[in-house]
Each structure stands twice: as C-alpha cells, then as structure tokens.
Amino acid sequence: MNSLTKKKFRLFDFVLYGLIYISAFLSVLLVAGIIGYVFIKGIQTVNFEFLTTVTSALKGTVGIAGNIVNTLYIIVLTLFIATPIGIGAAIYLNEYAKPGKFVRLVEFTTETLAGIPSIIFGLFGWVFFGNTFGLGYSILTGALTLTLMILPLITRNTQEALKTVPASYRSGALGIGATKWYMIRTILLPSAMPGIVTGVILAIGRIVGESAALLFTAGSGYLLPKSFFGKIFESGGTLTIQLYLSMQKGEYKTAFGIACVLLIIVLLINIAAKYMAGKFDVNKEKK
C-alpha cells in the first residue's frame, strides 16, 4: 500500500512530464531563435538617423521616422474610436441586455467578426470608407477599418472581465440604494479594469502588427506630417507596410531594421500589459 509521502513510480507519467517540458523548451527556443535571428540581421541598421529621418534620395538618408509617426496616429485614432464602443457594448451585453437570442446573436457575430481574414477587412474598408465616404487612402480610413477588426477583441475581453466580478458586488451596491449606472461606474469597471486594460493593450498589438488591411486603406506614404490634424486625411504607411515594401524592393537591411523596431515595440507592449494589469490588481487588493 502506497503512503501519501511515497508515490508509486509510473512510466507513463514520467514520459508525459518529459514531453511537456520538451514542448515548453522548444517553444521558448523557437521564439528566442526568431528574435535572435532578426536582431542579428537588423540591429546594425537601427541607429539615430534611421529612427529620426525619412528616406530621401536627395539627402541620401534611409529612415522610418514618418512610418513611426503614422503608426502612432493609427494606434491613437483607432483606440479613440474602438475603445468606448467596445467597452460600452460589453457593458450593455453583460449588465443590461436580457439573456436570450439577441445576446447570443451579438456574441456569435463578434466571434465571427474576429475570425474574418484581415484582407477582407481591407477590401471592405476601401470600398466603404475610402470610396463611399470619399476618404480615399488615408490614416482615417485605416483607423476606421482597424476599428472593425479590434472591436471583437475589446468587447469580448471586457465581457470576460466583467463576468469575473462577484455577483455580491452588484447586489450589495444595489441593496444600499445605488443606481445601476453608479454601481457599474464605481464598482464593476474599477474591479474589471485589469482585464479591460489587458484587452486594450492586446488590441494595440493587433494594430501594430497589421499590414494587409492597411495596405488597402491607409496607403504607403512615409513623409512626416505638415499639420497635426491634416495628417489623418493623408496617406500614411505604418512600420509593417514599410517592412513589406522594403522586402518587395529587395532592401533586406532596411526590412530587418524595421523588424527589430517592431519586435521592440511588441515587447514593450507586452511589458506594459503585465505592468498595468499588476498595478490594477495591487490597487484592487488595497481596497
């Protein structure tokens, strides 16, 4: 008879544990290999001039400053449109709408929307926003198209975050006379904030890494903006677009340099996501 402190050796368990550790090791090795290869090939291209100038045949410079600015424009504008809509939709579905066919239909629609290939979003964005609304190739067209792409991500993450808040919080607040909106604003949203922030930051990662949809909608302009608000109506290629164009032209050093910058941005986004989620968790525990 086996005691609690002395477990029977099982070959199957040993093999299974070994396969799990091997799989984890291979995953880490694969990621490290990709990152290492890209950095080795491209880090020599990344310097101050590369990050602060634009490509110019007359000046003899090769830079991505315009593409970095365009990427920031796309991120800010897309989040400005998508975040309130996504969070508002999640609050309605989770707190106001009665469970039934309508809620299931909306949830099914958002899940389907998340699975549509980005190239189809790009085609729709060009036809609907670019042609129908007359926005043409512009950052605004790209931002509106990306809004459709990240709405399911923000909505579903917010829904899941709201569902993790205990029901006692709701009943307790309503029991002492608080209105439903006051309860949502002061109790539910702060409690669910780590999940909401994580969803928004993951959406930023989706925006930064998108290329197919933006190639059809935002264009490939790489110049620095002449005016702050006027730029949103102009063509603006992001870092991923410039990476694609550089590879297409055979400019491999430039392409790997842009890839290095993108990897650093994605790494910073992941660090920010963990930091923000942890910060809100600490605040929640203090309360």
Phi, psi and omega in degrees: 000130183278137176276171179290331183272345181237101184270149179287135179287128178238123182297321181299316179297319180298315179296319181296315177299320179298316179296322179297313181294323177296317179298316179297317180296318180295323178298313179296319180297319180296313180297314180298322179295316179296312181297315180297316181297315180296318181292320179297320182282332190244344186296332180291340179277332185281116175212183184298318180295320180298325183272343188242002179235170174249158180293127181215124178289327181290318181272348180070033181248150174233111183212167184233022181301318179297320179291324177295316179296318178298320178297318178295319177302312181299316182298307184297314183293319180295314179294325179299326180273314191280325187297307179297324179292314181296315179292319178298318178297319180295319178297317180297312183294324186272329189245333186249315184291139177282135178304131181172201184296321183296314180296317179297323179295316180295316179296320177296321180295315180295322178293321177294320179299324181291337183264357180287134179301143184296332181295329178288322174301318179297318179296314178297317181298320180292316182291315187278304183279318183288311184270305184298314180270356176071026181275342178062201174284109182205162177297324179296319176299316178296319181294319179295323178292317179292333176301317178297329184283323185264351178304314178300322181296312181292318182296311183292321178295320178293319177301312181296323179294320179292326180291338180281346179286127182302144179296336179296331177297317181293308183296324179294315180293316179292330181291332179267009172101006179287145175286162183296317180294323178295320177296317179296315186289323187259341184241305185293308183298314176299322180291326182268002187301322178304315179292323180293314180297319178299318178297319180294318181291324174296325176296323176298318176300322178294320180295313182299322184272358184279140179224315186300312182294322182287332179297327179276340191241312184272342180083198186227022178299142184234006182279155177289148183291143176273331176222151187294308184276333180293337183294329184293342178261007180251161176293138180210112179274132179278181180298320180293323177295316180294326176297316179297315181294323179294319177295323180295327181272356181081016179270076190289325179297315178296319181298315179291328175296317177295321178299321177299314180298318179297318179297320178296318179297314179298320178298316179295324178296316179295320178296318179297322179297315180294321181293313182294317179297317178295322180296315180291327177295321179295316179298322181294320180293324180295324179291000000 
